[in-house]
Amino acid sequence: MFEETRFEKIHNVIFEDSTEASVLVAHEIATLIREKEKENKPCVLGLATGSSPIKVYEELVRLHIEEGLSFANVVTFNLDEYLPMDKGNLQSYFYFMHEHLFNHIDILDENINIPDGMVSNEDLYQYCIDYEMKIKSYGGLDFQLLGIGRTGHIGFNEPGSHYNSGTRSITLDHITRVDAAPAFLGIENVPRKAITMGIGTVLSAKRIVLLGWGGNKAEILKETIEGEITPEVPATYLQNHENTTFIIDEAAASELTRVKTPWLVTTCVWNDDLKLKAIVWLSELTEKPFLKLTDKDYNNNGMSGLLTEEGTAYDLNIKMFNKLQHTITGWPGGKPNADDTNRPERATIPKKRVIIFSPHPDDDVISMGGTFDRLVEQGHEVHIAYQTSGNIAVSDEEALKFAEITQSLCPECKETETIINFLKNKTDHDIDSVEVRQLKGLIRRSESLGATRYFGLSDEQVHFLDLPFYETGTIKKNNISQDDIDVMCSLISEIKPHQIYAAGDLADPHGTHKVCLDALFESLKVLKSESYMDDCWVWLYRGAWHEWESYQIEMAVPMSPDQVLRKRHAIFYHQSQKDGVMFQGGDSREFWVRAEDRNRLTAKKYNDLGLSEYAAIEAFKRYHF
């Protein structure tokens, strides 16, 4: 926990993870509900949708079921809704709120207010006025829960929204539609308009709490908390609200000045990790490699205290240069019969048993295909474990193509005919049938086997876990359960690995990576006391969205131009994820292009800091359990 600084214009609290923070927010809401109940008054809540408030709603449901929290005196007003949007559509906010909250508590139906996504153009103006007046009839909002979009929007108040704006229709920003695209299975399906409460409506709330999770929100949160008030970043208007708190996790806070460059705002306790972080920052700021930094560079950029501890820039530069240099290895499994004192991995176990956990059936090759190839080539016993089927990322068109091929080969197969009929008649209200999900899962499975065989791995060493949390048929997944953990524990205890690789990238658009990582962490807790775990090291890779910062990297595996091409070919086996993939987030490049650009950029950063020049580098950070 850091103290707030002069740079910050909005009160904010940083938590290690979103779960603890969400529980705290839910309990604040529960306290308010109970206080209003004692006063025999309604508790008027403004509610948000999206991934950010889900755990808050889960805790409120738990408080109702297990601790008797009643919502009988609660009146809710939702921030927004797509336009047009039928209530029964799985992507509607009406469906979202009932799925996550209203269906599980004792709130009265007449006290639920969600903008009507099917209101006619003729009635829209008056409808918005009536929605606004209904909020005012209750004396305004007692508590407003918010998320924040990458454009800085709150609700659907996009850039350009006026300070005094009320409930109205609005045209959605392109970035907002891109971010929503995964849920709609493609940007072409995302509505272009919405109804939203206005900035003025939100600011009239007596208490505002904004939730921000994940590294993809870090830049906009810095701009909102530390920047000037501007209609181009509507969330900055919250600087003028006297009772607003931003609740954010460490990843979302990573760009704040007090977190990213604490030496600029306070006296630091300098450990080696912070020294490396500071010197990487100074090197990038001055555009100088480590070994060319001078005493003047340190003193002119708020780091004189560090020099006082270390003596001279020369000594410090060499020390940090060596620290970064020792992260580089062409032997991710350790180099046999070598001095491993200054290498990231152990040479003492020449042939290692390795599990590479891949949340989806392509994260292994996208994120660490070069390292995967190297581990197999260097004789380690490598196992790939695909944690989910990835079936939801296969388009209906792709599934129909395979079904029709199957029907051509087997005209009498009734099940194939059923699948084809379902796909041809599928509507926005339909969840994929079990048979369709199985087909889509088989498509991803066959693609995975193509890639692993290309790297020379036998099929016996490829494991399809199909973790139960994922198999809902919708974007919304279940929480991890004991069943998921049991599956993970079973594989780990069977293989008894010396190395585990897992996705530490929590920025994927639909949250599967985080659930898969949580499942691993819970499994490690269960198995920690087993003797074979004493020799097990866990390495985290990043996915298709972000890379570790240079100062965070603890193992850097260089790739030659030939290895870059081999990695590209392995990714190409995942044909259903090429050419307009559904879950690409806010980046229009295909995954193989992103992976190559990211690996090339990591290598360039190492070179800019004064280290050897490589074609590409894959990066890892060790997780200690």
N, C-alpha and C positions, 0 to 999 in steps of 0.2 A: 504494500500500500504506500503510495507516494502522497505527499502533501501537495495541495493545489498551489499554483504559482501565479505570478502577475500576468502571465501570458493568457490565462484562462478566464473567460467571461461568463461561463455557466458552471454551476456546481456539478461535480461529477464524482462518482465513486467507482473505483476499479476493483473487479473481483477476479480471482484466479480462473473461474469458469462460470458459465452461464447458469448452471443448475442451481448453485448456491444463491446466486443473485436473484434468480426468478422466484425462488422460495421466499426470499426476503420481501420482494415486491408483493407477492400474493398475500403475505401476512399483513403488510401495511393496508392493503385493500380490505382484508377480512376485519381488521381492527376498525376501519372506518365504517364498514357495514354494521358492525355490532354497536358502535357509538350512535349511529343514526337510528338504529332499532330501539335503543334505550330512550332516545328523544322522541320516539314515535313519528319519525320523519322518513321520507324516502331517501335512499342513497342513490344518487344519480352518477352513473359511470359512463365515461366515453371509452369505447373499446376499439382495439386495432386488430387487424388480421396479419397474415404472413407468418414466417417461421419464428420471428423474434418472441412473440408472447405465448407460444404454445406451452412452454413449461410453467408459465404463470397460471394458465388455465388448468393445467394438470394438477397443480397444487391446490387451486381453489376447489376443484372437484374432490380432491382427497379430503380437504377440510370439511366439505359438506358431508361426505359419506362417513368419514371416520370420527369427525369431531363435532358434527351437528351444526355446522355453519349454515344458517338459513338465508336464502336469497329472496324471501317473500316480500321484503321491503325494498328490493333493488329495481331500479329502472335503468335500462341501458340504451345508449345511442351509439351505433357503429359509425366509424369515420367515413366509410365510403363503400362503393359497389361499382363494378363494371357496368357499362351501358352500351348496348343492351346485354342483359344477363338474366336468364330464367332462374328462379329460385332452386329448381331441381337440378340445375347443372352442377356437376361435381366441382367446377372451378368457381362457383359463386361464393361470395362471402357469407351469404345466408346459410349455405351448406356448411361452410367452414366453421362458423360460430356454433351451429347446432351440433356438429360432429365433435368439436373440441370442448364445448362448455354447456350450452343450453340444454342438450338432451340428458345431461347427467346431474342437473341441479333442480331446485324447486322454484325457480323463477316463474312468475306468471307470464303466460303468452302475451297478454296485452301490454306488458311492461317491456317487451323486446322491440326495439326500433332499429331497423336496418334499411338503408335506402333501397327503394324498389328499382331494380335494374330493368324493369319492363315498362316503366312509365312512358307514356306517349310523348312525342315532341310537343304536341299542343298543350299538354298538362304539365310539362317539365318545370317551367318557370314558377308556376303557382305551387307545385309540389315542393320545390326547394324552399320557398318562403314558409310553407306550412311546417316543414321539418325544423327549420330554424326557430319558428315561433313555439313549437312544442318543447324544444329544449329550454327556451326562455320561460315557458309556463311553469317549469319545475324549479325556476330560480337559477338556471345554468348548471353546468357540470361540476360535481364535487371533486371528481378525480378523472383525469384524462390519461390513458395509457397510449404511448406512441412507439412506433418504430421509425427508422429513417432509411430512405432510399439512397442510392448512389448519386442521384442528382441533388440530394439535400431536400427531397420532398418529405413532407409529413402529411399523413392522409394521402390524397392525390393532389396536393397543392404543389404543382410543378414550378420550375423556375419561371419567374415573372409574376407570380401570385402577389396580390396586394395585401398589405398589412391588415386592412380592415375587411377583407373579403369574407363573405358568408357562404352558406351552403349553396352549391351551384354545380353545373356540369362543366367538365374540363376536357381538353384534348390531352392525351397522355404523351409524355416525352418518349422519344425513341428508346432511350436507355432503359426507362421504366418497362417498356414493352419487351425489350431484350431480356431483362431480368425475370420477367414473368413467363417468358417463352417455354422454359422446361415444363412448367405445370400444364401448359396448353398444348404440349407436344408440337411446338413450332411457333415462331413469331407470327406467321400468317393467320394463326387462330386467335391471337390476343386482340381483344376489342381495342378500338382506338380512342374510346371516350369513357368517362366515368362520372359518377356523382360523388362529390366530396364535401364534407364540412369545410368551412373556410378557415383561414388563418385567424381571423378575428374571433370566430367561434371557439377555436382551440384555446386561444389566449385568454378567453373569458373564464376558463376552468380555474377553480380555486387551487388545485394541485395538479401538476403535470410530472409524469415520469416517462422518460424516453429510454428505450432499451436498444443497445447496440452490441451485436456479437460478431466476431470474426474479422480477419485481416482485410477482407474486401470492403469493410466499412471504415477502415482506419483513416484514409485520406479525407473522406467527407466529414468525419467526426472532428478531425483536427481543424478543418476549415470552419466548421460550425462553432466549435468551442473557443477557438483562438482568433478567428477572422473577424472582419467587419460585418455589420448587419447589411445584408443586400438581398433584394428580391431574387437574385440569381441563385441564392442558396436559402430557400424559404425557412429552413430550420434555424437560421441565425436570428430570426425574429424572437425566438425563445429567450434570447439574451435579455429581453425587456420584461420577462415574466419573473415575478418575485419569489415564486415557490416552485421552481423547476429543478429536477435532478436528473442527470443522465446516469444510467446504470450500465456499465460497459465491462467487457471482459478484457483480459490482457492483450489479446490479439487486436481487438478493436481500438485499444488505447496506444498501440505501438508507435503511432506517428506523433503523439502529443510531445511537446518539447521536453517536458519533465521526464518522460519515459525514454524517448529516442536519444536525447542529448542532455542528460541530467547535469553534466558538468557546466552547462550554461546557466543553470538556475540555482545550484546549491553546491555545498562542499561534499565531495564524494569519498566513499571508502573504496579505494582502488584495488579490486582483485584482478586476476589475469584476464578473466572474461570481459570485464568492463574496460580494461586497458585496450584489449584487442578491438572491441566495439568502437572505442573512441578514436583509435588510430586509423581504422578503416574509414571512419567518417572524415577524419582530417585529411587522409590521403585523397579521398574522393573530392572533398571540398577544394583542396589546393591543386588537384590534378597532378600530384606527385606520387611516385612509388614510395614505399615505406622507407627505403634506405636513403632517400633524398630529402626527407623531412628535417627541418632545422629547429633549433631552439626558438627562433623567432616565430615559426609557424605555430608551435605549441602556445607560446605566450600571447600571440595575437588572436587566438581562437578559444580563450577561456580554459586552457589546460596547463596553466603555469603550476598549479598544485601538483599535477602528475609529474612534472619535471623535477619539482622539489624532492619528491620521493625517490625518483629514479636516478637523478644525477645529471645525465646529459641525454640529448635526443639520440646521439649515436648509439649509446648502450641500449636504450629502450627500443630503438628501431630494429636493431639486430635481434633482440629477444623476441619481439613480436613477429618479425620476418620468419624466424625459425619455427615459431609456434604455428603459423599458417602453413609453412612449407611441409611440416610434419603431418599435415592432414592428407597430403597427396600420396596415393598408392595405386599401382596397377594390379595389386593383389588384394581384392576386397575380402577374400577368405583368409588372409595372412600369407606371407611368403615362407614356404618351408625352408628349414635350416638356415634362417636368416636372423640377424639381430633385430628384434622387433621393438627395441627400446623407444625408437622415435617413429614407429609406424602406428597407424590407428587400430590395426587388428593384430591378433596373436598368431605367432608362428608355432606355438607349442602344440597346437592340434593341427597337424598338416592337412588332414582330410576331414572337413567339417560336414556335419549334417545341417542342412539349411532349409528353412521354410520361408518362402516369399508369400506373404498374405496380400491378396489383391482384392479390394472391395468389389470392383466390377471385373468382368472377364477381359479387360484390356489394360487395366492400370499397371500391371506388372511390366508390360513391354513399353508403354507410354512413358512411365516414370523412371524405370531402371532397366530398360532393355539391354543396354550395354553391359551393366554390372551382372545381370542375369546370364548373359552370354559368356562373360568372363568367368563366372563361378563354375559353369558347366565345363568350359574349356580347360579350366585348371584342376579338374578332377574331383570337385566336391559333390557330395550327394545332395542334389537340389530337389526340393519339393515345391510345387506351386499349389497354393490353396486359394481358389476363387470363392470368396465369402458369400456372394449373392449370385443369383442366376443372371442378373442384368436384363431380364426379359422386358422390362418396361421401356427400355431404350431402343427396342426394335419397333420400327414403324409398322403400321397396319399394312402399308403397301408392300413392304419387304416380306412380312409374314404371308400375305396373300400370294405373292410370287412363289414362295416355297410350297405352299399348300396346293397351288395349281399344278406345279411340277409333280408333286406326290400323287395327285389325282390322275395325272396322265400316265404315271407308271402303275398305279393301282386303282383303276376305275371303280372297283367294287368296295373300296374302303369307305364305309359310312362315316367314320369319325372325321375324315378329311372333308367330306361334303358338308358336315356340320360346321366345321371351322370356316370354310369358304362362305357359307350362307351367313354366319355370324358377322364376319368381317365386312361383307358387302352391305349388310343392313345395320351396321353399328352406328349409334347416335352418341351425342355428347353426354347422355345420361348413362351410358352403358359402361360397366367395368368389364375388362377382358374376362372371358370364360376361362375355366381351368385348362381346357384343351388348348385355347389360344396361348395362354401363358406358357404352357408346356412347349408348344411349338417355338415360340419366341426364345425360350430358354435353350432349346436344342440348337437353334441357330447360333446363339452366342457361344454355346459349348463347342460346336464343331469349329468355329473360328478360332477359339482358344487353343484347341488341339493342333490346328494348323500351325499356329505361331510357336507353340512349345516344341513340336516336332522339328520345325525349322532350326531351332536352337539345339537340337540333338537330345531332347529330353524324352524318356520313355513315357508312354501313357500311364503306366503304373505309378509314376511319381507326380501325376496331376490329379488334384483332389477338388471336386465340386461340392462345396459344403451346403449350398442352398439354405443359408441361415433363415429360420422361420420368420424373423421380424420383417423380412423384405417381401414375403409372399402375400401381399394384400391385393395386388392387381391395380393399385392406384398410386399416385405420387406420395400420398401420406403413408408412412410406414409405422409399424408398431414399435414400441420401446423394446429394448433387448430384454429377453427373459432368461430364465434358467435353462431353457431348451437351447438357446443360442450359445450360452456359455458352456454347456455340456458338450456341444458339437466341437467347439474350439478346444476345450480341454482334452477331449478324446484324441484329436489329431496330434496335439503337442506331446501328450504323454506317450503316444505310439511312436513318434519319430525321435523324441528326446533331442531336440536341436541344439547345436552350438551357436547358431545364428538364427535370428528371426528378423525379417524385413517386413515393415508394415507402413501403410499410408498415413503420414502425419499431416497431410494437407486437409484442413477443415473448411476449405472454401468451395467445395463442389456445390453446384446449385441446388441439390435436393437432399443434402445432409447425410447421405449413406456412408460417406467416409468416416464421419464422426461416430456414427453408431457402430461401425465395424471396428474402429479404434477402441471405443469403449468396451466392446466385447472382448478384445484382446487384453486390455488392461485388467478387466475383471477376471479373465482366465489366468493371467499371471499372478494375481493375488491368491487365487485358489491353489495354484501349483507351486508357489514360491518356496515352500518348505521341502519340495522334492529335491533329492540330492543332485539329479542331473541338471537342475536349473542353476546350480552354482556356476556351471560352465557356459550358460546361455547369455549371449549379448543380444540386445534388441537395437536395430538400426531403423530410423524413421526416414522415409523418402517423402518428397512432395509430389503432388499430382500434376494435373495439366494446367492448373491455374496460377500457382505461385512457386517460387524457389526459396530455399533457405537463404538468408542474408549471408554475406561472406564471413562475417564474424561468428555466425552460428554453426558453420559447417565443421564437422569433426572427422569426416572421411570424404575425400574428393577423388573420384575414380575417373581418370582421363580416358578419352576415346580417340582412336585414330579416325581419319576419314573413312576407311573401310568399315570400321565398327559402327560409325554413324549410319552408313548405308544398310548394314545388317539390321540395325535397330529399326530403320524405316521399313524395311521389307517385313519384319515381324509385325509391325503395327498394321501394315496393309492387309494382313490376313483377317483383320477385324473389319470385313467389308461392309457390314451393316451399319458401322459407325462412321463411314466415310460419306462425303458428298451430301452435306446438309444434315449432319448429326443433330439430334433433338436437344441433347443436354450439353451444349457448348458454353453456357453462361454468356457473359458479355463480351466474348471474343469470337469473331467470325472465322478465324483461321481454323483449319482442321487440326486434329490432335497431333498428327505427325509433324506438322509445320511448327506448332507451338513447342513441341518437345525439342525439336532441333534448334529453334531460336533460343529457347531457354538454356539448353546445354551449351550452346555457343556463347551466350552472354555470360554464363558462369565462368567459362574459360577465359573470356576477355577480361572479366573483373579480376581474376587471379593474375593475369598478365599485367594489367594496369597497376596492380599493387606491387609489381616488381618480380613476380614469379614466372616460371617457364611458360612458353606459349604452347597451348594445345588446341586441337580442332574443337573439342567439346569436353565437358566435364559433367558427370552426374554426382549429386551431392547428398550426404546423409548426416543425420544428427543422432547421437546415441541417446537412448532412453534408459534411465536407471530405475530399476524396480526393486 
